[in-house]
Structures are given as C-alpha cells and as structure tokens.
Amino acid sequence: MAEQSADPPSGRRYSGRTTAERITQRRAALLDAALDLFGTGGYAAGSVKQLCGTAGLTERYFYESFRDREDCLAALYDEVTTGLRDRTLAALRVAGPGLDDTIAAGLAAFIGYLTEDPRRARVVLIEVVGVSARMEERRHAELRAYAELVADLWASARAEPLPEHRRLTCVTVVGGVNHLLVDWLMDNRTTDPADLVAVCADVFAAVRATDPVLAEG
C-alpha cells in the first residue's frame, strides 16, 4: 500500500508536497475510490477497508478525512452534485433566449453529466436514498434547488411572479426527470440519453404551453 509513512511537520515538504497537499490528495483518492465502489457495487457493499484498498491507503488515513463511511458518502454526494450543478448552470448561461431552448440546454447538460459516467448517476439517484435522515435532507434540498431553478426561469420568461400551483408543477416535473433517470439505470441503461433529453424537453414544453402568459410565446 502507498502512503504508509507519517507526514512531516506542518509546512514542511515531503516528496515535494506539503502536509496539507498530501492530505488533500489522500482525500481525493478516497473519493475516487468511493465513486468506483459505491457507484458500481453499491454503498452497502463498500466497506472502509475496501475503500482504503482501492485508494492504496491505510485506514488511519481514511479517518483523517472522514468520520465514518456515511461521511465519505456525503462528501462524494456533494462533489458529484456540485459538478452537476456547475455543468447545468454553465449550459443555461449560453442557451438560446426562449424558455424551451433554455430548459432543453439545461436538461442536456444535467442528463449528460449523469449518463456519461453512470457511477455518478447511481450515487446521486440510488445509493444515497434511505441511508439516513441527514442524507434524505440533503437529497431533498438538491431536488428542491432544481425545482426552484426551473421556477425562476419560468418566472423570468413571463416577467412576473410564478403562481404557487406553477411552482408546485416545477417540483413535479423535476421529480419526473429524477425518476426517469432512475428507470434508465434500473433498465440497464438501454435508452439513448439523447432520447431521455428529448422526452424531458417535450414534457417541459407541454407544461409551459399551459401557461396563458406564455402560450403565445
């Protein structure tokens, strides 16, 4: 196993790296191992010992970065969802002016990020579900944030506040996208991700068309 030796005093370099740099690199290696193990075999089957073996580290270095296995899962979830959010927001910034075009661009980025590496999708959509109340709160907060993002886009397009039932519609549609991706995973990823994007875009367009303020847009 790598990284068996103790770190030098803080601020000093060992093999060209400071202690802080070595800690950061070990944490990154453990998160890479967690993505591989949790994203393939599942969270329940990925032990601390397996994580360390995959990362090439001893267990003491695991507890240097994480309190326990769930803390590692939570950190991985945060890392993947941050990447997902950054990719989606970047796509929205360069999307076309129309609401349907903007939503389609965001969907393509969102679905593309998860489907290009199914391990990400499994961690975000399946492995965090039901782990603990804390993880459920995190998961719900992510879904709510995307519903609010869609609601803000919708409100901006109509240039006036979104009624409450329209906001709840955004919650419903975002939940539908989430479940469609779960179905994609559970169905052994047989559907082309481009078809997933097209279906979701059609749903959003149909919902948008029910808004009398935008129906003529």
C-alpha positions as CSV (number, residue, x, y, z in Angstrom):
1,M,0.0,0.0,0.0
2,A,1.1,3.6,-0.7
3,E,1.3,6.4,1.8
4,Q,2.5,4.3,4.8
5,S,4.9,6.9,6.2
6,A,3.9,9.6,8.6
7,D,3.6,13.1,7.4
8,P,6.3,15.6,8.2
9,P,5.6,18.6,10.5
10,S,3.0,21.0,9.1
11,G,4.5,23.3,6.5
12,R,7.5,21.1,5.7
13,R,7.7,19.3,2.3
14,Y,7.9,15.5,1.8
15,S,8.5,14.3,-1.8
16,G,7.8,17.9,-3.0
17,R,4.4,18.2,-1.2
18,T,3.3,19.9,2.0
19,T,1.3,18.1,4.6
20,A,-1.8,19.9,3.6
21,E,-1.3,19.0,-0.1
22,R,-0.8,15.3,0.9
23,I,-4.0,15.3,3.0
24,T,-5.9,16.8,0.0
25,Q,-4.5,14.2,-2.4
26,R,-5.4,11.4,0.0
27,R,-8.9,12.7,0.4
28,A,-9.3,12.9,-3.4
29,A,-8.0,9.4,-3.8
30,L,-10.6,8.1,-1.2
31,L,-13.4,9.9,-3.0
32,D,-12.3,8.4,-6.3
33,A,-12.4,5.0,-4.6
34,A,-15.8,5.8,-3.2
35,L,-17.2,6.7,-6.6
36,D,-15.9,3.5,-8.0
37,L,-17.1,1.2,-5.2
38,F,-20.4,2.9,-4.3
39,G,-21.1,3.7,-8.0
40,T,-20.7,0.0,-9.1
41,G,-21.2,-2.4,-6.2
42,G,-23.3,-0.1,-4.1
43,Y,-22.9,1.8,-0.8
44,A,-23.9,-1.1,1.4
45,A,-21.2,-3.3,-0.1
46,G,-18.3,-0.8,0.1
47,S,-16.5,-1.1,3.4
48,V,-13.9,1.2,4.8
49,K,-11.3,-1.5,4.3
50,Q,-12.3,-1.8,0.6
51,L,-12.2,2.0,0.1
52,C,-8.7,2.1,1.5
53,G,-7.5,-0.8,-0.5
54,T,-8.8,0.8,-3.7
55,A,-7.2,4.1,-2.8
56,G,-3.9,2.5,-1.8
57,L,-4.1,3.9,1.7
58,T,-4.1,2.6,5.3
59,E,-7.3,3.0,7.3
60,R,-5.8,5.7,9.5
61,Y,-5.8,8.0,6.5
62,F,-9.5,7.4,5.9
63,Y,-10.3,8.7,9.4
64,E,-8.0,11.7,8.7
65,S,-10.6,12.9,6.2
66,F,-13.9,11.3,7.2
67,R,-15.7,10.5,10.4
68,D,-17.2,7.3,9.0
69,R,-18.4,5.7,5.8
70,E,-21.6,7.8,5.6
71,D,-19.5,11.0,6.0
72,C,-17.5,9.8,2.9
73,L,-20.7,9.1,1.0
74,A,-22.0,12.6,1.9
75,A,-18.7,14.2,0.7
76,L,-18.9,12.2,-2.6
77,Y,-22.5,13.3,-3.0
78,D,-21.6,16.9,-2.5
79,E,-18.7,16.6,-5.0
80,V,-20.9,15.0,-7.7
81,T,-23.8,17.3,-7.2
82,T,-21.5,20.3,-7.3
83,G,-20.2,19.1,-10.7
84,L,-23.7,18.5,-11.9
85,R,-24.9,22.0,-10.8
86,D,-21.8,23.7,-12.4
87,R,-22.4,21.9,-15.7
88,T,-26.1,22.7,-15.8
89,L,-25.6,26.4,-14.9
90,A,-22.9,26.8,-17.5
91,A,-25.2,25.4,-20.2
92,L,-28.0,27.8,-19.1
93,R,-25.7,30.8,-19.4
94,V,-25.1,30.2,-23.1
95,A,-28.6,28.8,-24.0
96,G,-30.9,30.4,-26.5
97,P,-33.3,33.2,-25.5
98,G,-36.5,31.2,-25.4
99,L,-37.7,29.3,-22.3
100,D,-38.0,26.0,-24.2
101,D,-34.4,26.4,-25.6
102,T,-33.0,27.3,-22.2
103,I,-34.7,24.3,-20.5
104,A,-33.6,21.9,-23.2
105,A,-30.0,23.1,-22.9
106,G,-30.1,22.7,-19.1
107,L,-31.6,19.2,-19.5
108,A,-28.9,18.1,-22.0
109,A,-26.2,19.2,-19.6
110,F,-27.9,17.7,-16.5
111,I,-28.6,14.4,-18.1
112,G,-25.3,14.3,-20.0
113,Y,-23.3,14.7,-16.8
114,L,-25.0,11.8,-15.1
115,T,-25.2,9.5,-18.1
116,E,-21.6,9.9,-19.3
117,D,-20.5,8.3,-16.1
118,P,-23.3,6.0,-14.7
119,R,-21.4,5.8,-11.4
120,R,-22.4,9.4,-10.8
121,A,-26.0,8.6,-11.5
122,R,-26.1,5.6,-9.2
123,V,-24.6,7.5,-6.3
124,V,-26.8,10.6,-6.7
125,L,-30.1,8.8,-7.6
126,I,-29.9,5.4,-5.8
127,E,-27.2,4.9,-3.3
128,V,-28.0,8.0,-1.1
129,V,-31.7,7.1,-0.8
130,G,-32.7,6.0,2.6
131,V,-29.2,6.0,4.1
132,S,-30.2,8.3,7.0
133,A,-32.4,11.3,7.8
134,R,-29.4,13.6,7.2
135,M,-28.8,12.2,3.7
136,E,-32.5,12.4,2.9
137,E,-32.5,16.1,3.9
138,R,-29.5,16.7,1.6
139,R,-31.2,14.8,-1.3
140,H,-34.4,16.7,-0.9
141,A,-32.5,20.0,-0.8
142,E,-30.9,19.2,-4.1
143,L,-34.2,18.3,-5.8
144,R,-35.8,21.4,-4.3
145,A,-33.0,23.6,-5.6
146,Y,-33.5,22.4,-9.2
147,A,-37.3,22.9,-8.9
148,E,-36.6,26.5,-7.8
149,L,-34.2,27.0,-10.6
150,V,-36.8,25.9,-13.2
151,A,-39.4,28.1,-11.4
152,D,-37.1,31.1,-11.6
153,L,-36.5,30.6,-15.3
154,W,-40.3,30.3,-15.8
155,A,-40.9,33.4,-13.8
156,S,-38.3,35.3,-15.7
157,A,-39.8,34.3,-19.1
158,R,-43.3,35.5,-18.0
159,A,-41.8,38.7,-16.4
160,E,-44.0,38.3,-13.3
161,P,-44.1,36.1,-10.2
162,L,-45.0,32.4,-10.7
163,P,-48.3,31.4,-9.0
164,E,-48.0,28.7,-6.3
165,H,-49.5,25.9,-8.4
166,R,-47.0,26.6,-11.2
167,R,-44.2,26.4,-8.6
168,L,-45.5,23.0,-7.5
169,T,-45.6,22.0,-11.1
170,C,-41.9,22.6,-11.3
171,V,-41.4,20.3,-8.2
172,T,-43.5,17.6,-10.0
173,V,-41.6,17.8,-13.3
174,V,-38.1,17.8,-11.7
175,G,-39.2,14.7,-9.7
176,G,-40.2,13.1,-13.0
177,V,-36.8,13.8,-14.5
178,N,-35.2,12.3,-11.5
179,H,-37.3,9.1,-11.7
180,L,-36.8,8.8,-15.4
181,L,-33.0,8.6,-14.8
182,V,-33.6,6.0,-12.0
183,D,-35.6,4.0,-14.5
184,W,-32.8,4.4,-17.0
185,L,-30.3,3.0,-14.5
186,M,-32.5,0.1,-13.4
187,D,-33.3,-0.8,-17.0
188,N,-29.5,-1.4,-17.6
189,R,-29.1,1.9,-19.5
190,T,-30.7,0.6,-22.7
191,T,-32.2,4.0,-23.7
192,D,-30.1,6.5,-25.5
193,P,-29.5,9.5,-23.2
194,A,-30.5,11.8,-26.2
195,D,-33.9,10.3,-26.1
196,L,-34.2,11.0,-22.3
197,V,-33.3,14.6,-23.0
198,A,-35.9,14.8,-25.8
199,V,-38.7,13.3,-23.7
200,C,-38.0,15.6,-20.7
201,A,-37.8,18.7,-23.0
202,D,-41.2,17.7,-24.5
203,V,-42.7,17.4,-21.0
204,F,-41.4,20.9,-20.0
205,A,-42.6,22.4,-23.3
206,A,-46.1,20.9,-22.8
207,V,-46.2,22.3,-19.2
208,R,-45.1,25.7,-20.4
209,A,-47.8,25.7,-23.1
210,T,-50.5,25.5,-20.3
211,D,-49.4,28.9,-19.0
212,P,-51.7,31.6,-20.6
213,V,-49.0,34.2,-20.2
214,L,-46.5,32.2,-22.3
215,A,-48.9,30.2,-24.5
216,E,-48.4,32.7,-27.4
217,G,-44.6,32.8,-26.9
